[in-house]
Amino acid sequence: MTETAEKKRLFVLDTNVLMHDPTALFRFKEHDIFLPMVVLEELDKGKKGMSEVARNVRQASRFLDDIVARSSKSEIDHGLPIPNFGSNEQQAKSGRLFFQTRSMINHL
């Protein structure tokens, strides 16, 4: 296993992370991000209003729309590359953005 693979982590973001810093999507560099469906639903509900949080939610939604816009269902299912944002880094990030695309309910 390579050194990069050993240190790579999967971060599950809560709605509050994006509500308070919409650029958080781009801060995980080589790590992967998972967004549960409930986060997307809560972001959608939080867009209304003129508060700073509502503006942040709208910006986070725009970032997500831009990332997903030209992607197929298959690409979304396998994770989308996280683009560099506002960074002078020359090296491409290897982190991926994953969305919950299936129900997580376990049948008992």
PyMOL commands that set and color helices and strands:
alter all, ss='L'
color gray80, all
select helices_A, chain A and resi 3-7+15-20+22-26+37-45+52-68+73-77
alter helices_A, ss='H'
color red, helices_A
select strands_A, chain A and resi 10-12+32-35+80-81+96-99
alter strands_A, ss='S'
color yellow, strands_A
deselect
rebuild
show_as cartoon
